[in-house]
Amino acid sequence: MADTTQHDDPRPRTPSPLAQLAEAHRVGTTFKGWDGEPAEVAPETLVAVLTALGVDASSDTAIAQALADSATAAWRSVLPHVVVVRRRDADPVPLHVPAGAEVDFWAVDENGVRHPGTVGEPGEARTVDGRDLERREGTLPHAVPLGWHTLHARVDGQESTCAFVVTPDRLSTTAALADHRGWGLMAQLYSVRSADSWGIGDLADLGRIAQAAAQHRGDFVLVNPLHAAEPVPPVEPSPYLPTTRRYFHPLYLRVEDIPEYASLDTAARTRIDALAAGFSAVNTATDLLDRDSSYAAKLEALELVFAVERPAGRQQDFDAYRAHQGRGLADFALWSALAEAYPPDAPEWHDVGRPGSPGARQFTERHAPRIEFHAWLQWLLDEQLRDAQRAATDAGMSIGVVHDLAVGVHPSGADAWALQDVLAAGISVGAPPDMFNQLGQDWSQPPWHPDRLAASGYVAFRDMLRNILRHAGGIRVDHILGLFRLWWIPQGEAPGAGAYVYYDHRALIGILALEAERAGAIVVGEDLGVFEPGVQEYLAERGILGTSILWFEQDEDGPLPPEAYRKGCLTTVTVHDLPPSAGYLAGEHVALRERLGLLSRPVEEEQAEDRAVQEKFLDLLRERHLLADGPAGVPETVEALHAFIGQTPSILLGVALADAVGERRTQNQPGTSDEYPNWRIPLADADGRAVLVEDLAANGRFSSLVASLGLTSDPGPTGPAARPAG
């Protein structure tokens, strides 16, 4: 938690009642300003953030009452809302019971097995609401398996329950990587087309990308978030501002791979083939990607396929999928039909204010076929995601597809509507001012409400992870620091007028580890940026891999040598928020920011500093004999950079597909929206020619760059070479 003492006066001071209330609800009262010095959170910000948490801080009287309530809140229920533990380090469970009561305590695991517990002697006593209560501790045996269980406490014949989640001490999937170092491709899937794509890379292309990497003994393909966007065009181009994080974007479906495509009548088949043919020339063009045209065509084709009668076995599979997904899929499909019918600002949304409302039920009855259509799309995505992962592992990948999890969701999207009970209203997530952005950042995303999410047993968080990991070998968590704390910005305020709200990271990281363990998946946390001491160490302790970007790995003495990099890490040369390495070496990131008016000092100064930093890295490459003295070409320099990360101890190395083919253009320029065509750049080579999936196997630059890592030759009997290449 944040420090509440004066930083220019060594004498401690008593925090104000408002600051005490903020601390009681895990709201930070200070933060590090853009100049690196501690800054105080404004009182009005604390009031607004507490209000969003459901705490009345509108007056001195209200603050005093809220402080008193917070001190006794845990005493008002026998069991906590939820208990999340590590398997070998299960702390005793606090029980708040009437003084002298007879107490029984046990757990029932998800398989129905009862695990008796013991109850300790009375501890602290307190009178709450006129009742004499005492705290006791319930202890369970260590034999309770991993999983989602239920705690029971019977007090004088009255039974209470709560969710009980037993999580792994450390991911075994991470330990399995210790036998050999692996590498993988990082791809923006939408940008990588094949000759038979519909203008946008899809899940069939994903399987082929994995196979191309596997030919070079690659272990994984890390793709951009595949979360669903709007149900009809126009759609948000950023994969990091989805409508939901649980379900996927039908834009990525390959229509021809749907089994019912083979049963289309002549007219429907002719129409779909004509739609597909319209993208033949688009796939080999390097104009900006047009998601809206591709999606409109796919939706027309998908509606024709949806009309085909499904065989009994296929219908049973669809029904089983809907039953398995339950309320979550029903709500998402309903929202999708609603969003088709009504624009975000339509008054009709007031009639369907939340799932289960009378208006929502009436809409469901009137539009059942359309809701079924959207559920059917998710079933197809589930099947094609399964096939992509199977293509990757069948080709020899030890991990396969690694999905990216965005930080949050669109404030008018499906999750914001369906999960409003566990999201905070009137708040946006962002980042405080720092040396790179002195105004701070507002990401326009509603955050989890920490208390309500816990009170729900973390079900929405679990279900999101579980669905992403159904057919995946791993997950990358963007801004994993958000599982520790998030910068909350009250609605209508500037990004700097926010405060950190702290989460129960032990619970959230534990659940993340549990769901990954059960899926047999690795977890990579994007742990870059400003964080508190101990965060990276805690993640490593739980088996969560970190992230290292070569250009960011430097200290006051200059670039870090490769041996100073972390072992438990995914290390790469570049990232999607920077230009590909060829563009970065040419200073494209500076030139672009200058063209867009994003620089805060003369471009000549920015270029000089950037070049000086680059030269320090290149000098280190020369010292390591990875780069010859004197002028070097771009391909040779990019290979030397990758050879450098190959000398690190990091157990996973990532190669941007854009680097592998010589692309120079930036996919995303942070701090812009329409000023730059973010997320709309198709994959091209150094000469500006489109690169298709079919081209990868014979691409000499691709092969040479991968070889520079030093991982694909004679890796030993336990390494990737022991697996078939295809």
Beta strands, then each sheet from edge to edge (+ up, - down):
strand 1: 30-32
strand 2: 38-40
strand 3: 82-86
strand 4: 93-98
strand 5: 103-108
strand 6: 114-116
strand 7: 118-119
strand 8: 125-128
strand 9: 131-139
strand 10: 147-155
strand 11: 158-167
strand 12: 182-187
strand 13: 220-223
strand 14: 400-405
strand 15: 427-431
strand 16: 441-442
strand 17: 474-477
strand 18: 485-490
strand 19: 499-502
strand 20: 522-525
strand 21: 546-549
strand 22: 554-555
strand 23: 558-559
strand 24: 569-572
strand 25: 652-656
sheet 1: 1+ 2-
sheet 2: 3+ 11+ 10- 5+ 6-
sheet 3: 4+ 9- 7+
sheet 4: 4+ 9- 8+
sheet 5: 20+ 17+ 14+ 13+ 12+ 25+ 24+ 21+
sheet 6: 16+ 15- 18+ 19-
sheet 7: 22+ 23-
end
